[in-house]
C-alpha cells in the first residue's frame, strides 16, 4: 500500500503546519498504512525485565496481530520469539505468563526450549527420514528482528536494519531515567492491567505527550474533591512542556526549595531521594532542584506513555507519588487495547510500594478517576472522526503559535531548564504537533519488505536471514533466527 495521491500529500503538509485532518483518528486506509510503516519501523516497548526475573519466566505480548514470547532462557538471556510453531503455525504458548523450561505445541507436539531451539519433533525418523528430511539442528522459533533494552525496558523493532535503540531514544533518555531509574536497583513493575476502549491509539499518546490544557476542564472534579495539594487545576499552566528525541512530556512547577525539599514535597522519603541522587546526573537533579520542574506525563513515539503524579491516598495532607507505564496497542482504526503497568523503585520501602500502588489505582488504573474522564472524550472524538464531514475539517492544533509561526511564549533558556531538547512554559500544543510530525514522516516511508525465513533446510545452521532492507547499516546478522537475545 503506497498512497501518494495529491490528497495524501496535502494532508501531510497540513499536519506539519499544525492543522490536523480530523479523519486521521478513524480511517481504515490510514490504519493499514500505519501497520506497514509506523509499527514496522519503530522501536516498540513489549515488557520490563522485572516481569521475567528468573530463568524460564516468560510473558506473551502482542504487536498488532503478531504474538511474541518474551522469555528469560536457562542461561539468563532474554529472548523475544514469534509465538508460532515452525510446523503448521499453531501458537506455541497460549498462557499470558508463567515459567517453563520448554514450550510444546498442542497441535502436533513439536517442542522448543525457552531459548527457542527445537528439542522435540515426534517421529522425526519415521515422518521425515531424520536430518535428511528436516534438519532439526539449529532450528529455533523466529526471533524478533531487533531486540534491545534500556533501564530494564525491553523493546523490539520489526526492521532488521533499524537504528539502535539508544540512537532512537536519543536525548529522551535523559527524561526516561526519571521514570525508570530512581536507584541502582531499577524498577519493578506490576501488571499490566488491560482493557479496550473504542478510541484511536494516537489520541492517548498525544494526550500524555503534552496536553496540560484539558486538565482544568476534563479533570476539574478530581481536583475539587481534594485529591491533590494544589487547589486549582489551572496550576498546570505554570509547568513546562519539553520535547527531546522521539518524545516529550509535561512538568509541574514546584514551590521554592532545594532538590531534597522538592522531592519530599511530592512524597519521596529522604532515603529514596538519596538513592536518586546517586543515579541522576547533576543536570537531571537541577531540572527539579534549580529549575523547579517535576516530570509528569510523557510519550515516546509511537505508542509508549508514562505518568508520574502524587495524589493524597489517606486523610491529611500527605501525598504519595506513583509511576505508570502504558501502551496504546492498536486493535483497529477505532479501537485500542490499553496496557497499564504500575512501576516503582525496587529499593523503595514496602509500605511506600503499597501506598503508591493504591495511588495508581485511584488515578490511572482501569477504574481510575482520571482514566474515566479521559476515555469519555477519546471515544467521542473517534466516533465523530468517522463521518464524511470530518473529511472536510482541519482541526486547529496550533496552540502556542501566532499566525506567522512565532511562539506565544519563548523557549526556556539553558539556565532556566537544564534538560536537553526544547522547553517552554504555559499552555501549548508543541508536543502534540511534534508527535504527529513524526507520525507523518513515518507514514511517508516505504513499506517494510522482508523475505521469508526457511526452516528445516540445508542452509548453514538451518536458517536463512531475513532479507535486509534499504537501511543505513547492515544488521542482518542480528536478524537471523539465532539472533535476538539480550545477555
One Martini backbone bead per residue (centre of mass of N, CA, C, O) as a GRO file, in nm:
protein
  487
    1UNK     BB    1   0.088   0.041   0.029
    2UNK     BB    2   0.118   0.363  -0.173
    3UNK     BB    3   0.017   0.652  -0.098
    4UNK     BB    4   0.044   0.942  -0.356
    5UNK     BB    5  -0.155   1.157  -0.334
    6UNK     BB    6  -0.255   1.474  -0.323
    7UNK     BB    7  -0.418   1.442  -0.064
    8UNK     BB    8  -0.196   1.314   0.107
    9UNK     BB    9   0.014   1.539   0.082
   10UNK     BB   10  -0.162   1.764   0.202
   11UNK     BB   11  -0.207   1.633   0.480
   12UNK     BB   12   0.094   1.640   0.566
   13UNK     BB   13   0.122   1.948   0.545
   14UNK     BB   14  -0.093   2.019   0.752
   15UNK     BB   15   0.035   1.878   0.993
   16UNK     BB   16   0.309   2.052   0.985
   17UNK     BB   17   0.113   2.323   1.055
   18UNK     BB   18  -0.125   2.221   1.268
   19UNK     BB   19  -0.338   2.079   1.066
   20UNK     BB   20  -0.590   1.835   1.132
   21UNK     BB   21  -0.722   1.573   0.995
   22UNK     BB   22  -0.986   1.430   1.145
   23UNK     BB   23  -0.984   1.133   1.007
   24UNK     BB   24  -0.714   1.005   1.137
   25UNK     BB   25  -0.899   0.879   1.394
   26UNK     BB   26  -1.089   0.713   1.151
   27UNK     BB   27  -0.895   0.525   0.931
   28UNK     BB   28  -0.836   0.247   0.757
   29UNK     BB   29  -0.613   0.322   0.555
   30UNK     BB   30  -0.422   0.445   0.763
   31UNK     BB   31  -0.393   0.197   0.942
   32UNK     BB   32  -0.262   0.017   0.726
   33UNK     BB   33  -0.017   0.205   0.698
   34UNK     BB   34   0.087   0.191   0.991
   35UNK     BB   35   0.169  -0.106   0.994
   36UNK     BB   36   0.406  -0.069   0.750
   37UNK     BB   37   0.555   0.176   0.912
   38UNK     BB   38   0.535   0.249   1.210
   39UNK     BB   39   0.525  -0.067   1.334
   40UNK     BB   40   0.783  -0.164   1.140
   41UNK     BB   41   1.009   0.085   1.244
   42UNK     BB   42   0.973   0.093   1.543
   43UNK     BB   43   1.022   0.115   1.875
   44UNK     BB   44   0.880  -0.139   2.097
   45UNK     BB   45   0.724  -0.193   2.379
   46UNK     BB   46   0.682  -0.517   2.579
   47UNK     BB   47   0.874  -0.515   2.848
   48UNK     BB   48   1.000  -0.603   3.169
   49UNK     BB   49   1.251  -0.760   3.335
   50UNK     BB   50   1.081  -0.799   3.607
   51UNK     BB   51   0.879  -1.012   3.467
   52UNK     BB   52   1.165  -1.197   3.416
   53UNK     BB   53   1.370  -1.290   3.666
   54UNK     BB   54   1.370  -1.596   3.589
   55UNK     BB   55   1.440  -1.879   3.475
   56UNK     BB   56   1.162  -1.932   3.246
   57UNK     BB   57   1.037  -1.676   3.229
   58UNK     BB   58   0.719  -1.538   3.096
   59UNK     BB   59   0.568  -1.343   2.831
   60UNK     BB   60   0.283  -1.231   2.640
   61UNK     BB   61   0.299  -1.029   2.340
   62UNK     BB   62   0.167  -0.771   2.134
   63UNK     BB   63   0.195  -0.672   1.775
   64UNK     BB   64  -0.075  -0.645   1.682
   65UNK     BB   65  -0.092  -0.965   1.532
   66UNK     BB   66   0.167  -1.026   1.694
   67UNK     BB   67   0.316  -1.288   1.879
   68UNK     BB   68   0.521  -1.281   2.183
   69UNK     BB   69   0.790  -1.431   2.349
   70UNK     BB   70   0.908  -1.332   2.669
   71UNK     BB   71   1.226  -1.467   2.764
   72UNK     BB   72   1.409  -1.640   3.014
   73UNK     BB   73   1.660  -1.824   2.989
   74UNK     BB   74   1.874  -2.065   3.127
   75UNK     BB   75   2.119  -1.829   3.096
   76UNK     BB   76   1.958  -1.527   3.124
   77UNK     BB   77   1.846  -1.459   2.866
   78UNK     BB   78   1.664  -1.252   2.640
   79UNK     BB   79   1.366  -1.321   2.456
   80UNK     BB   80   1.209  -1.273   2.121
   81UNK     BB   81   0.933  -1.478   2.011
   82UNK     BB   82   0.754  -1.610   1.780
   83UNK     BB   83   0.418  -1.746   1.832
   84UNK     BB   84   0.517  -2.000   1.617
   85UNK     BB   85   0.511  -2.281   1.470
   86UNK     BB   86   0.718  -2.436   1.224
   87UNK     BB   87   0.499  -2.621   1.103
   88UNK     BB   88   0.156  -2.507   1.132
   89UNK     BB   89   0.123  -2.228   1.324
   90UNK     BB   90   0.086  -2.266   1.606
   91UNK     BB   91   0.056  -2.175   1.913
   92UNK     BB   92   0.284  -2.241   2.163
   93UNK     BB   93   0.179  -2.007   2.359
   94UNK     BB   94  -0.129  -1.951   2.572
   95UNK     BB   95  -0.007  -1.811   2.798
   96UNK     BB   96   0.070  -1.498   2.944
   97UNK     BB   97   0.219  -1.648   3.189
   98UNK     BB   98   0.534  -1.788   3.332
   99UNK     BB   99   0.706  -2.114   3.369
  100UNK     BB  100   0.957  -2.255   3.138
  101UNK     BB  101   1.172  -2.483   2.974
  102UNK     BB  102   0.929  -2.536   2.769
  103UNK     BB  103   0.755  -2.565   2.449
  104UNK     BB  104   0.434  -2.709   2.344
  105UNK     BB  105   0.268  -2.804   2.080
  106UNK     BB  106  -0.076  -2.904   2.055
  107UNK     BB  107  -0.093  -3.025   1.765
  108UNK     BB  108   0.210  -3.208   1.714
  109UNK     BB  109   0.447  -3.172   1.954
  110UNK     BB  110   0.631  -2.958   1.925
  111UNK     BB  111   0.944  -2.856   2.080
  112UNK     BB  112   1.084  -2.590   2.300
  113UNK     BB  113   1.291  -2.398   2.423
  114UNK     BB  114   1.336  -2.092   2.603
  115UNK     BB  115   1.530  -2.015   2.333
  116UNK     BB  116   1.371  -2.179   2.072
  117UNK     BB  117   1.476  -2.456   2.047
  118UNK     BB  118   1.461  -2.754   1.917
  119UNK     BB  119   1.375  -3.079   2.101
  120UNK     BB  120   1.095  -3.178   1.953
  121UNK     BB  121   1.008  -3.443   1.701
  122UNK     BB  122   0.783  -3.641   1.613
  123UNK     BB  123   0.890  -3.883   1.416
  124UNK     BB  124   1.151  -3.801   1.263
  125UNK     BB  125   1.225  -4.058   1.105
  126UNK     BB  126   0.945  -4.154   0.991
  127UNK     BB  127   0.848  -3.865   0.865
  128UNK     BB  128   1.159  -3.743   0.754
  129UNK     BB  129   1.434  -3.906   0.785
  130UNK     BB  130   1.540  -3.701   0.955
  131UNK     BB  131   1.791  -3.488   0.864
  132UNK     BB  132   1.732  -3.534   0.559
  133UNK     BB  133   1.439  -3.388   0.582
  134UNK     BB  134   1.493  -3.242   0.880
  135UNK     BB  135   1.681  -2.989   1.018
  136UNK     BB  136   1.694  -2.953   1.353
  137UNK     BB  137   1.951  -2.826   1.371
  138UNK     BB  138   1.925  -2.476   1.458
  139UNK     BB  139   1.631  -2.453   1.523
  140UNK     BB  140   1.397  -2.177   1.564
  141UNK     BB  141   1.223  -1.956   1.669
  142UNK     BB  142   1.121  -1.662   1.562
  143UNK     BB  143   1.270  -1.369   1.590
  144UNK     BB  144   1.308  -1.070   1.654
  145UNK     BB  145   1.488  -0.862   1.456
  146UNK     BB  146   1.486  -0.663   1.718
  147UNK     BB  147   1.673  -0.628   2.035
  148UNK     BB  148   1.627  -0.423   2.334
  149UNK     BB  149   1.749  -0.215   2.616
  150UNK     BB  150   1.631   0.017   2.888
  151UNK     BB  151   1.626   0.005   3.209
  152UNK     BB  152   1.464  -0.285   3.151
  153UNK     BB  153   1.341  -0.205   2.881
  154UNK     BB  154   1.173  -0.381   2.629
  155UNK     BB  155   1.254  -0.391   2.282
  156UNK     BB  156   1.121  -0.388   1.947
  157UNK     BB  157   1.204  -0.447   1.591
  158UNK     BB  158   1.100  -0.521   1.255
  159UNK     BB  159   1.370  -0.389   1.164
  160UNK     BB  160   1.685  -0.508   1.080
  161UNK     BB  161   1.789  -0.185   1.007
  162UNK     BB  162   1.772  -0.045   1.257
  163UNK     BB  163   1.835   0.162   1.471
  164UNK     BB  164   1.931   0.206   1.762
  165UNK     BB  165   1.787   0.252   2.058
  166UNK     BB  166   1.968   0.478   2.160
  167UNK     BB  167   1.933   0.657   1.908
  168UNK     BB  168   1.626   0.674   1.914
  169UNK     BB  169   1.599   0.808   2.199
  170UNK     BB  170   1.819   0.984   2.282
  171UNK     BB  171   1.742   1.260   2.476
  172UNK     BB  172   1.508   1.102   2.628
  173UNK     BB  173   1.678   0.949   2.839
  174UNK     BB  174   1.686   1.172   3.049
  175UNK     BB  175   1.372   1.131   3.120
  176UNK     BB  176   1.348   0.822   3.153
  177UNK     BB  177   1.504   0.803   3.425
  178UNK     BB  178   1.283   0.910   3.616
  179UNK     BB  179   1.101   0.647   3.574
  180UNK     BB  180   1.343   0.391   3.557
  181UNK     BB  181   1.582   0.542   3.761
  182UNK     BB  182   1.594   0.576   4.122
  183UNK     BB  183   1.811   0.343   4.127
  184UNK     BB  184   2.026   0.079   4.108
  185UNK     BB  185   1.776  -0.133   4.108
  186UNK     BB  186   1.538  -0.022   3.981
  187UNK     BB  187   1.260  -0.172   3.861
  188UNK     BB  188   0.920  -0.259   3.936
  189UNK     BB  189   0.646  -0.442   3.803
  190UNK     BB  190   0.284  -0.425   3.760
  191UNK     BB  191   0.124  -0.645   3.550
  192UNK     BB  192  -0.106  -0.576   3.333
  193UNK     BB  193  -0.356  -0.386   3.273
  194UNK     BB  194  -0.658  -0.451   3.078
  195UNK     BB  195  -0.815  -0.262   2.807
  196UNK     BB  196  -1.084  -0.143   2.604
  197UNK     BB  197  -1.118   0.117   2.354
  198UNK     BB  198  -1.318   0.331   2.140
  199UNK     BB  199  -1.016   0.428   2.023
  200UNK     BB  200  -0.759   0.592   1.907
  201UNK     BB  201  -0.418   0.560   1.970
  202UNK     BB  202  -0.318   0.866   1.933
  203UNK     BB  203  -0.470   1.017   2.158
  204UNK     BB  204  -0.319   0.920   2.411
  205UNK     BB  205  -0.034   1.000   2.320
  206UNK     BB  206  -0.094   1.302   2.299
  207UNK     BB  207  -0.199   1.359   2.583
  208UNK     BB  208   0.073   1.268   2.734
  209UNK     BB  209   0.277   1.460   2.582
  210UNK     BB  210   0.105   1.778   2.637
  211UNK     BB  211  -0.198   1.798   2.776
  212UNK     BB  212  -0.276   2.063   2.994
  213UNK     BB  213  -0.549   2.199   2.889
  214UNK     BB  214  -0.764   1.972   2.993
  215UNK     BB  215  -0.760   1.968   3.304
  216UNK     BB  216  -0.966   2.205   3.390
  217UNK     BB  217  -1.203   2.042   3.248
  218UNK     BB  218  -1.188   1.726   3.278
  219UNK     BB  219  -1.044   1.737   3.602
  220UNK     BB  220  -1.188   1.917   3.813
  221UNK     BB  221  -1.318   1.714   4.018
  222UNK     BB  222  -1.051   1.591   4.123
  223UNK     BB  223  -0.956   1.857   4.255
  224UNK     BB  224  -1.214   1.938   4.425
  225UNK     BB  225  -1.192   1.676   4.624
  226UNK     BB  226  -0.871   1.678   4.721
  227UNK     BB  227  -0.641   1.492   4.583
  228UNK     BB  228  -0.478   1.760   4.579
  229UNK     BB  229  -0.292   2.023   4.682
  230UNK     BB  230  -0.380   2.177   4.454
  231UNK     BB  231  -0.662   2.390   4.411
  232UNK     BB  232  -0.593   2.411   4.090
  233UNK     BB  233  -0.584   2.309   3.760
  234UNK     BB  234  -0.447   2.573   3.637
  235UNK     BB  235  -0.148   2.515   3.737
  236UNK     BB  236  -0.039   2.372   3.480
  237UNK     BB  237   0.059   2.641   3.327
  238UNK     BB  238   0.336   2.661   3.507
  239UNK     BB  239   0.449   2.458   3.347
  240UNK     BB  240   0.644   2.243   3.145
  241UNK     BB  241   0.733   2.170   2.818
  242UNK     BB  242   0.892   1.893   2.640
  243UNK     BB  243   1.142   1.810   2.374
  244UNK     BB  244   1.310   1.487   2.292
  245UNK     BB  245   1.347   1.336   2.029
  246UNK     BB  246   1.071   1.092   2.041
  247UNK     BB  247   0.984   1.291   2.290
  248UNK     BB  248   0.747   1.406   2.552
  249UNK     BB  249   0.637   1.648   2.815
  250UNK     BB  250   0.541   1.719   3.149
  251UNK     BB  251   0.515   1.968   3.414
  252UNK     BB  252   0.560   2.082   3.736
  253UNK     BB  253   0.542   2.349   3.951
  254UNK     BB  254   0.735   2.417   4.224
  255UNK     BB  255   0.814   2.505   4.508
  256UNK     BB  256   1.030   2.632   4.689
  257UNK     BB  257   1.359   2.471   4.690
  258UNK     BB  258   1.522   2.199   4.714
  259UNK     BB  259   1.566   1.897   4.601
  260UNK     BB  260   1.479   1.755   4.863
  261UNK     BB  261   1.220   1.924   4.914
  262UNK     BB  262   1.080   1.855   4.642
  263UNK     BB  263   1.070   1.551   4.680
  264UNK     BB  264   0.906   1.563   4.944
  265UNK     BB  265   0.654   1.713   4.831
  266UNK     BB  266   0.586   1.437   4.646
  267UNK     BB  267   0.674   1.181   4.867
  268UNK     BB  268   0.974   1.138   4.915
  269UNK     BB  269   1.210   0.999   5.075
  270UNK     BB  270   1.522   1.042   5.189
  271UNK     BB  271   1.631   0.770   5.085
  272UNK     BB  272   1.524   0.795   4.793
  273UNK     BB  273   1.668   1.058   4.728
  274UNK     BB  274   1.956   0.955   4.766
  275UNK     BB  275   1.938   0.738   4.543
  276UNK     BB  276   1.880   0.934   4.309
  277UNK     BB  277   2.152   1.097   4.334
  278UNK     BB  278   2.329   0.846   4.240
  279UNK     BB  279   2.183   0.835   3.925
  280UNK     BB  280   2.156   1.132   3.882
  281UNK     BB  281   2.241   1.392   3.734
  282UNK     BB  282   2.298   1.716   3.771
  283UNK     BB  283   2.088   1.800   3.555
  284UNK     BB  284   1.852   1.631   3.661
  285UNK     BB  285   1.847   1.777   3.939
  286UNK     BB  286   1.809   2.075   3.835
  287UNK     BB  287   1.524   2.058   3.722
  288UNK     BB  288   1.422   2.042   4.018
  289UNK     BB  289   1.606   2.223   4.212
  290UNK     BB  290   1.647   2.485   4.022
  291UNK     BB  291   1.383   2.496   3.826
  292UNK     BB  292   1.111   2.346   3.948
  293UNK     BB  293   1.063   2.063   3.786
  294UNK     BB  294   0.818   1.802   3.759
  295UNK     BB  295   0.757   1.521   3.630
  296UNK     BB  296   0.503   1.368   3.435
  297UNK     BB  297   0.388   1.334   3.152
  298UNK     BB  298   0.453   1.100   2.866
  299UNK     BB  299   0.590   1.040   2.524
  300UNK     BB  300   0.677   0.775   2.293
  301UNK     BB  301   0.737   0.698   1.994
  302UNK     BB  302   0.428   0.595   1.936
  303UNK     BB  303   0.290   0.409   2.222
  304UNK     BB  304   0.446   0.538   2.477
  305UNK     BB  305   0.371   0.589   2.828
  306UNK     BB  306   0.366   0.828   3.107
  307UNK     BB  307   0.313   0.860   3.473
  308UNK     BB  308   0.345   1.128   3.727
  309UNK     BB  309   0.217   1.132   4.061
  310UNK     BB  310   0.064   1.297   4.386
  311UNK     BB  311  -0.160   1.187   4.574
  312UNK     BB  312  -0.403   1.135   4.801
  313UNK     BB  313  -0.463   0.832   5.015
  314UNK     BB  314  -0.523   0.997   5.277
  315UNK     BB  315  -0.577   1.157   5.539
  316UNK     BB  316  -0.457   1.465   5.471
  317UNK     BB  317  -0.143   1.601   5.322
  318UNK     BB  318  -0.034   1.351   5.222
  319UNK     BB  319   0.167   1.215   4.964
  320UNK     BB  320   0.184   0.981   4.671
  321UNK     BB  321   0.379   0.849   4.445
  322UNK     BB  322   0.347   0.753   4.094
  323UNK     BB  323   0.399   0.500   3.835
  324UNK     BB  324   0.316   0.476   3.482
  325UNK     BB  325   0.294   0.233   3.225
  326UNK     BB  326   0.194   0.265   2.872
  327UNK     BB  327  -0.007   0.115   2.614
  328UNK     BB  328  -0.114   0.177   2.269
  329UNK     BB  329  -0.286  -0.084   2.132
  330UNK     BB  330  -0.372  -0.162   1.829
  331UNK     BB  331  -0.670  -0.291   1.666
  332UNK     BB  332  -0.783  -0.034   1.520
  333UNK     BB  333  -0.899   0.267   1.408
  334UNK     BB  334  -1.131   0.236   1.678
  335UNK     BB  335  -0.922   0.056   1.864
  336UNK     BB  336  -0.786   0.004   2.204
  337UNK     BB  337  -0.530  -0.137   2.390
  338UNK     BB  338  -0.467  -0.115   2.731
  339UNK     BB  339  -0.147  -0.103   2.897
  340UNK     BB  340  -0.109  -0.108   3.258
  341UNK     BB  341   0.161  -0.010   3.463
  342UNK     BB  342   0.317  -0.057   3.762
  343UNK     BB  343   0.579   0.152   3.904
  344UNK     BB  344   0.880   0.086   4.110
  345UNK     BB  345   1.117   0.107   4.322
  346UNK     BB  346   1.286  -0.162   4.442
  347UNK     BB  347   1.403   0.002   4.714
  348UNK     BB  348   1.147   0.056   4.830
  349UNK     BB  349   0.939   0.061   5.065
  350UNK     BB  350   0.672  -0.135   5.125
  351UNK     BB  351   0.474   0.090   5.212
  352UNK     BB  352   0.515   0.262   4.965
  353UNK     BB  353   0.423   0.056   4.752
  354UNK     BB  354   0.137   0.023   4.857
  355UNK     BB  355   0.048   0.326   4.832
  356UNK     BB  356   0.127   0.372   4.537
  357UNK     BB  357  -0.071   0.165   4.421
  358UNK     BB  358  -0.322   0.307   4.522
  359UNK     BB  359  -0.276   0.571   4.364
  360UNK     BB  360  -0.288   0.443   4.084
  361UNK     BB  361  -0.576   0.323   4.100
  362UNK     BB  362  -0.725   0.595   4.149
  363UNK     BB  363  -0.621   0.728   3.866
  364UNK     BB  364  -0.485   0.484   3.632
  365UNK     BB  365  -0.656   0.268   3.635
  366UNK     BB  366  -0.928   0.113   3.502
  367UNK     BB  367  -1.097   0.294   3.747
  368UNK     BB  368  -0.989   0.563   3.726
  369UNK     BB  369  -1.057   0.895   3.734
  370UNK     BB  370  -0.893   0.990   3.491
  371UNK     BB  371  -0.967   0.765   3.294
  372UNK     BB  372  -1.272   0.824   3.269
  373UNK     BB  373  -1.251   1.108   3.161
  374UNK     BB  374  -1.081   1.054   2.903
  375UNK     BB  375  -1.240   0.831   2.746
  376UNK     BB  376  -1.490   0.991   2.676
  377UNK     BB  377  -1.343   1.179   2.478
  378UNK     BB  378  -1.203   0.970   2.285
  379UNK     BB  379  -1.458   0.831   2.180
  380UNK     BB  380  -1.594   1.080   2.062
  381UNK     BB  381  -1.373   1.157   1.863
  382UNK     BB  382  -1.374   0.896   1.699
  383UNK     BB  383  -1.668   0.896   1.608
  384UNK     BB  384  -1.661   1.182   1.466
  385UNK     BB  385  -1.422   1.092   1.253
  386UNK     BB  386  -1.603   0.891   1.053
  387UNK     BB  387  -1.727   1.100   0.886
  388UNK     BB  388  -1.764   1.315   0.617
  389UNK     BB  389  -1.715   1.587   0.766
  390UNK     BB  390  -1.424   1.522   0.873
  391UNK     BB  391  -1.300   1.557   0.572
  392UNK     BB  392  -1.345   1.893   0.599
  393UNK     BB  393  -1.163   1.902   0.865
  394UNK     BB  394  -0.935   2.122   1.037
  395UNK     BB  395  -0.760   2.093   1.310
  396UNK     BB  396  -0.650   2.305   1.567
  397UNK     BB  397  -0.281   2.269   1.657
  398UNK     BB  398  -0.160   2.595   1.735
  399UNK     BB  399  -0.092   2.617   2.012
  400UNK     BB  400   0.153   2.876   2.075
  401UNK     BB  401   0.085   3.026   1.797
  402UNK     BB  402   0.113   3.238   1.561
  403UNK     BB  403   0.039   3.298   1.240
  404UNK     BB  404   0.371   3.317   1.174
  405UNK     BB  405   0.496   3.103   1.409
  406UNK     BB  406   0.523   3.243   1.658
  407UNK     BB  407   0.575   3.234   1.978
  408UNK     BB  408   0.411   3.309   2.264
  409UNK     BB  409   0.645   3.154   2.409
  410UNK     BB  410   0.944   3.125   2.507
  411UNK     BB  411   1.208   2.960   2.529
  412UNK     BB  412   1.394   2.806   2.740
  413UNK     BB  413   1.676   2.829   2.886
  414UNK     BB  414   1.954   2.671   3.011
  415UNK     BB  415   1.906   2.819   3.296
  416UNK     BB  416   1.587   2.732   3.318
  417UNK     BB  417   1.657   2.449   3.156
  418UNK     BB  418   1.858   2.146   3.196
  419UNK     BB  419   1.741   2.009   2.960
  420UNK     BB  420   1.697   1.870   2.675
  421UNK     BB  421   1.596   2.043   2.417
  422UNK     BB  422   1.272   2.175   2.440
  423UNK     BB  423   1.117   2.455   2.630
  424UNK     BB  424   0.797   2.557   2.786
  425UNK     BB  425   0.565   2.777   2.912
  426UNK     BB  426   0.252   2.674   2.899
  427UNK     BB  427   0.010   2.665   2.683
  428UNK     BB  428   0.037   2.400   2.436
  429UNK     BB  429   0.105   2.200   2.107
  430UNK     BB  430   0.399   2.106   2.044
  431UNK     BB  431   0.396   1.796   2.107
  432UNK     BB  432   0.166   1.710   1.924
  433UNK     BB  433   0.305   1.805   1.668
  434UNK     BB  434   0.560   1.631   1.687
  435UNK     BB  435   0.419   1.356   1.685
  436UNK     BB  436   0.273   1.400   1.403
  437UNK     BB  437   0.528   1.451   1.240
  438UNK     BB  438   0.644   1.171   1.281
  439UNK     BB  439   0.405   1.022   1.165
  440UNK     BB  440   0.428   1.144   0.881
  441UNK     BB  441   0.713   1.044   0.821
  442UNK     BB  442   0.644   0.739   0.846
  443UNK     BB  443   0.407   0.727   0.640
  444UNK     BB  444   0.625   0.804   0.397
  445UNK     BB  445   0.747   0.550   0.410
  446UNK     BB  446   0.837   0.266   0.311
  447UNK     BB  447   0.754  -0.036   0.309
  448UNK     BB  448   0.825  -0.315   0.470
  449UNK     BB  449   1.060  -0.557   0.329
  450UNK     BB  450   1.068  -0.916   0.357
  451UNK     BB  451   1.180  -1.218   0.363
  452UNK     BB  452   1.169  -1.541   0.405
  453UNK     BB  453   1.202  -1.808   0.638
  454UNK     BB  454   1.373  -2.098   0.640
  455UNK     BB  455   1.301  -2.435   0.746
  456UNK     BB  456   1.468  -2.737   0.742
  457UNK     BB  457   1.727  -2.685   0.587
  458UNK     BB  458   2.057  -2.662   0.414
  459UNK     BB  459   2.132  -2.430   0.548
  460UNK     BB  460   2.312  -2.262   0.743
  461UNK     BB  461   2.188  -2.362   1.046
  462UNK     BB  462   1.893  -2.381   0.912
  463UNK     BB  463   1.898  -2.083   0.779
  464UNK     BB  464   1.755  -1.757   0.683
  465UNK     BB  465   1.787  -1.450   0.655
  466UNK     BB  466   1.663  -1.167   0.665
  467UNK     BB  467   1.598  -0.933   0.445
  468UNK     BB  468   1.747  -0.664   0.376
  469UNK     BB  469   1.704  -0.333   0.380
  470UNK     BB  470   1.714   0.021   0.323
  471UNK     BB  471   1.960   0.084   0.516
  472UNK     BB  472   2.241   0.234   0.680
  473UNK     BB  473   2.271  -0.059   0.803
  474UNK     BB  474   2.393  -0.392   0.877
  475UNK     BB  475   2.170  -0.627   1.068
  476UNK     BB  476   2.139  -0.927   0.964
  477UNK     BB  477   2.265  -1.088   1.195
  478UNK     BB  478   2.038  -1.005   1.404
  479UNK     BB  479   1.801  -1.147   1.209
  480UNK     BB  480   1.840  -1.417   1.282
  481UNK     BB  481   1.719  -1.698   1.435
  482UNK     BB  482   1.977  -1.677   1.647
  483UNK     BB  483   1.890  -1.418   1.750
  484UNK     BB  484   1.759  -1.221   1.980
  485UNK     BB  485   1.951  -1.146   2.251
  486UNK     BB  486   1.975  -1.082   2.601
  487UNK     BB  487   2.234  -1.091   2.839
   0.00000   0.00000   0.00000
